[in-house]
Every structure is written in C-alpha cells, then in structure tokens.
C-alpha cells in the first residue's frame, strides 16, 4: 500500500504538489515510484522555465522505463532539487521529502482545484 499524505494535492498522472504562499513544491507519488521501481536518472526542468498544467516538464528513468513527469500546475520554475542528478535513488527512498523535483511560482492557483485530494487519489489508484 502506498503512502499518500493528506496535506498534498495529486494529479491523475501521479505527481503531487504542496503549496505554501503561492509556491508549489512538486514531486512524484509513492505509488509512481513503486511502479517505476529502481530510479537511475532524473532530468529536471530548467530554472526560469514557464510550464503549464498538464505539460511534460521532466523525465524520470528507471531500470524498467523512462517516464515523463507532468506539471500539476502552471507557473515559473524557481528552483530544482540539486541532489537528484547525483542521487536519483532518493525518488525511491523519500518521494515526498528529499526527492521533491522542483518548485514553481504559481501563475494560476485556481488550477489546483482540478487536482485530487488524498482520498480521491487513493480511490484512483485502488487503495
């Protein structure tokens, strides 16, 4: 069974976002990292990139496959996780903590209303 924290919002494509003062921290869910299995490479967006909700912004590669990561919200990438390029395995160990992917200055906070809460995400992944 996956860890699905109640305080986050979730995209159908298995990304999470935590918003504080119009800054969203984005990562992939525990369910997603379990599906990927051993993560070996993470390609993050560039700081300053303008991203839109639902657009592919990063790639995570595992021993099984490469998966696009989609932004759960629109805005400007203001920070990327400096630890992930050297330690992609953090995605498997701590998907909601040390393995956050990027931070976003939200341009359209109302988009968050379209994301799932923890209960809806649990239902979507069959837990």
C-alpha positions as CSV (number, residue, x, y, z in Angstrom):
1,X,0.0,0.0,0.0
2,X,1.3,3.5,-0.9
3,X,2.0,6.4,1.4
4,X,-0.5,9.2,0.4
5,X,-0.1,12.2,2.6
6,X,-3.4,14.1,3.3
7,X,-2.0,17.6,3.0
8,X,-1.0,17.3,-0.7
9,X,-2.9,17.6,-3.9
10,X,-2.5,14.9,-6.6
11,X,-2.6,14.8,-10.4
12,X,-4.1,11.8,-12.2
13,X,-0.6,11.4,-13.8
14,X,0.8,10.7,-10.2
15,X,2.5,13.9,-9.4
16,X,1.9,15.7,-6.0
17,X,2.1,19.4,-5.2
18,X,2.4,21.1,-1.8
19,X,1.6,24.8,-1.9
20,X,2.8,27.4,0.5
21,X,2.5,31.2,-0.2
22,X,1.8,30.7,-4.0
23,X,4.9,28.5,-4.3
24,X,4.3,24.9,-5.2
25,X,6.7,22.1,-4.5
26,X,6.3,19.2,-6.9
27,X,7.3,15.5,-6.9
28,X,6.0,12.1,-7.8
29,X,3.9,9.9,-5.6
30,X,4.9,6.8,-3.7
31,X,2.6,4.9,-6.0
32,X,4.5,6.2,-9.0
33,X,8.0,5.4,-7.7
34,X,6.8,1.9,-6.8
35,X,5.6,1.4,-10.4
36,X,8.9,2.7,-11.8
37,X,11.0,0.6,-9.5
38,X,14.7,1.5,-9.3
39,X,15.2,5.1,-10.4
40,X,18.5,5.6,-12.1
41,X,18.2,9.1,-13.7
42,X,16.2,12.3,-13.3
43,X,16.1,15.1,-15.9
44,X,14.7,18.2,-14.3
45,X,13.3,21.4,-15.8
46,X,15.4,24.5,-16.1
47,X,15.1,27.3,-13.5
48,X,13.2,30.1,-15.2
49,X,11.1,27.7,-17.4
50,X,7.5,28.6,-17.8
51,X,5.4,25.5,-17.5
52,X,1.7,24.8,-18.0
53,X,-0.5,22.4,-16.1
54,X,-0.5,19.0,-17.7
55,X,2.6,19.7,-19.8
56,X,5.6,17.3,-19.7
57,X,8.4,19.1,-17.7
58,X,10.8,16.4,-16.5
59,X,11.8,12.8,-17.1
60,X,12.5,10.0,-14.6
61,X,14.3,6.9,-15.9
62,X,14.2,3.6,-14.0
63,X,15.7,0.2,-14.8
64,X,12.2,-0.6,-16.3
65,X,11.3,2.6,-18.3
66,X,11.5,6.3,-18.8
67,X,8.5,8.3,-17.7
68,X,7.5,11.9,-18.5
69,X,6.7,14.0,-15.4
70,X,3.8,16.4,-15.9
71,X,3.4,19.7,-14.1
72,X,0.3,19.7,-11.9
73,X,0.1,23.5,-12.2
74,X,1.2,26.4,-14.3
75,X,3.9,28.8,-13.4
76,X,7.6,29.6,-13.4
77,X,10.2,27.0,-12.2
78,X,12.1,28.9,-9.5
79,X,14.2,26.0,-8.0
80,X,15.1,22.4,-8.9
81,X,16.3,19.8,-6.4
82,X,20.1,20.0,-6.5
83,X,20.5,16.5,-5.0
84,X,18.6,14.4,-7.6
85,X,21.0,14.4,-10.5
86,X,23.7,12.7,-8.3
87,X,21.3,10.7,-6.2
88,X,18.3,9.7,-8.3
89,X,17.6,6.8,-5.9
90,X,16.2,9.4,-3.5
91,X,13.0,9.2,-5.6
92,X,12.5,5.6,-4.3
93,X,13.6,6.3,-0.7
94,X,11.7,9.6,0.0
95,X,9.3,10.6,-2.7
96,X,7.5,13.2,-0.5
97,X,10.6,14.6,1.2
98,X,14.2,14.6,-0.1
99,X,13.1,13.7,-3.6
100,X,11.0,16.7,-4.4
101,X,11.6,17.6,-8.1
102,X,11.1,21.4,-8.5
103,X,9.4,24.5,-7.1
104,X,7.0,26.6,-9.0
105,X,5.8,30.1,-8.6
106,X,2.1,29.5,-9.4
107,X,0.6,31.7,-12.1
108,X,-2.9,30.3,-11.9
109,X,-3.6,29.0,-8.4
110,X,-7.2,28.1,-9.3
111,X,-5.9,25.2,-11.3
112,X,-5.2,23.4,-8.0
113,X,-9.0,22.9,-7.7
114,X,-8.8,20.4,-10.5
115,X,-6.4,18.2,-8.6
116,X,-7.4,15.3,-6.4
117,X,-7.3,15.3,-2.6
118,X,-5.7,12.4,-0.9
119,X,-9.0,10.4,-0.6
120,X,-9.7,10.8,-4.3
121,X,-6.2,9.9,-5.3
122,X,-6.3,6.7,-3.0
123,X,-9.5,5.8,-4.8
124,X,-7.9,6.4,-8.3
125,X,-5.0,4.1,-7.5
126,X,-7.2,1.5,-5.9
127,X,-6.2,1.9,-2.3
